[in-house]
Amino acid sequence: MGADWIKGAALYLKERDPILAKVIDEIGECTLKTSNDYFGALARSIIFQQLSRHAASTIYKRFIDASGGALTPESVLSMEKRKFKESGISERKADYLIILAEKFASK
């Protein structure tokens, strides 16, 4: 699924809501990118949750580096728990990431 659905959704909203149409026209084209990396997207969401973008980006980069440069279920499951903490990831988020990785690895 490419960016066509995003353009279609914006057009749909513009046709049905004149106020939203004005906002969409002012903001311009949606720049969201689609991805088939569902694990990576969910893991990134967990890491970024309730943090400033700057802090989350720093932690995310550290975590990617600690996982060997690739964020996969296997890389998360092979990491020592201390690596999560050293990256700046809370114990609770580490638990969530491990559970997520286990669910993806079992499929």
N, C-alpha and C positions, 0 to 999 in steps of 0.2 A: 504494500500500500504506500503510494508516494504522497507527494504534497497536494495532489488533486483534491483529496477529500477536505483538506484545510481550506482551499480556495472555494470549494463548494459550500462548506459550512459558513464561511464569511458571506458569501453571496446570499445564502438562505436567510441569514440573520439580517442582512441589509434590506432584503425585500420585505421582511416582516416587521421591522422596528426602525422607524425613521430616526429616532434618537441614537440608537446603536449604529445605524448606517453612517451618521455624521461622525461618530467616534472612530469607526473603522476607517473611514476616508481620511480623517486627520492623522491617525496613527500609521496607516499604510499597510502594506502587505505583511502577513504573518510570516515570521522567520523561523517558526518551529521546524525542527528536523525530526523525521521519523527514524526509528532504529529497531532492529530485530534483536538487539542485545537486551533481552528482558531482565536477565539477572543483573547486569551492570546498571541498568536504569533504576531498578528497585534498590540495589545496594547504595547507589549514589543518593537516592532519595532519603534513605535511612541516615546516611552520614550527614547530609545537609539539613536535616530536620532540626528546627528550633535553634539554628545558628546563623550568624551574619554570613553573607555570601563570602566575604573575605576570609573569615575564620574557617568556614566549611571548605573552601577551595584549598587552603593550606593543609588542612587535615586530610582531605581527599588525596592530594598529591603525595603526602607522606605515606598514606595507606597504600596507594598504587605502587610506590617505590618499595615499600616493605613486602608487598605481595609478589615482587619480581617483575613488575611492570605491566602485568595483565590482571585485571579483576575478573576472576572466574570462580565458580563454586569450588573447584579443585585448589586454586591458590588460597582461597579463604580457609578452607578446611585444613590445609597443610601448615598454616601459620601458627606459631606459638602465641598463646594468649597475651604474653607480654608485648608482642609486636603491635597488637591493637592499641594497648595503652601508650606505648612509645609514639605511636602515630597521632595520638590525641583523641582516640575513640573511647567513649565511656564504656564501662563494663556492661551496661544495659544494651547499648547499641552493638557492642561486640556479640552479645548473646543473640540479638536479632539477626545480625549478619551471618552468624554460624547456623542458626536455624534455617534462614533463607537458603544458604549454600547447601545444607543437608537436603532440603526439599527439592532443589534443582538437581542435585547429584543423584537423587533416587529415581528420577524420571528416565 
